[in-house]
Amino acid sequence: MQVKVFVTPRKGILDPQGRTVEHALKSLGFENVSEVKIGRYITLNIDAPNADAARAAASKMCEQLLANPNIEDFRFEVDVG
């Protein structure tokens, strides 16, 4: 099953890269942009017997390696198709 993982900085955590992009967008005339966050998008193929097992494995992977729980949030989608 394919799993799509989205990792983003937690609310309230300084995101220098996001801030730089926000300033660049504003300098290009996009004045209506705010609170830009830069994250990561990760895709995985997990060999699991069912969607629940794939979700459990993906959650464990995110908690242990793919995201830093102190400064990042994560969510994921399991494509059973």
N, C-alpha and C positions, 0 to 999 in steps of 0.2 A: 504494500500500500504506500502511496506517496503521501508524505507529510510536508506541509508548508509551515515553516516557523518564522514568526515575526518578533524581533527583539528590538525594544525601544528604551530610551532612557526613562527612568522613573520621573514622575512629576516632581518638580522642585530640585532636580539634580541638574547642575550646570552642564550644558551641552555646547562646548566651544565650536564644534563643527557646524551645528545647527545655527548658532548665532552668526557665524561667518556667512553662511548661505543666506540667512535672513537679511543681513546688511547688503550683500551683493544683489539680492533680488530688489531691495528697495532702491539701490543705486541704479538699477535698470528700469526704474519707473513703476515697480509693483508695490506701491505704497500700502495696499490693503493686506499685506502679508504679516503675520505675527506668529510667535511661538513655534518656529521651525525646529523640528527634531529630526536628527539623522539616526537611522537604525540599521538593522541588518535583516536580510531575507535569506532564509536557508531552506533548501529542499532536501529531503531524505527519502529513500525507499526503505521501508521496514517490512521484513518478512514476519508477519504475525498471523495467528489463526483467525482473528477477527478485529473489528474496529476498536473495540474496548482495549484489547491487548496492545494495539498500535498506539492508542492514546496514552496508555500507562507508560509505555516505553518512551514515547516522545516527551512526556512530562518529566520523566526521570533524567533523560538526556539534557533537557533544558536546565533543570535544577542543578545538575552536576557539572555541566561543561559549557553548553551553548549560550547561557546567559549568566551574568553576575547578579545574583539575587539582591545584593546590597544596593546596586545602582541601576538595575535594568528590570523591566517587565517583559514578559513574553506571552504570546498566545500562539496557537497552532491550529491548523485545519488538517483533517485526515480525509483523503480522497479514496474512497473504497472502490471507485469505478474501475 
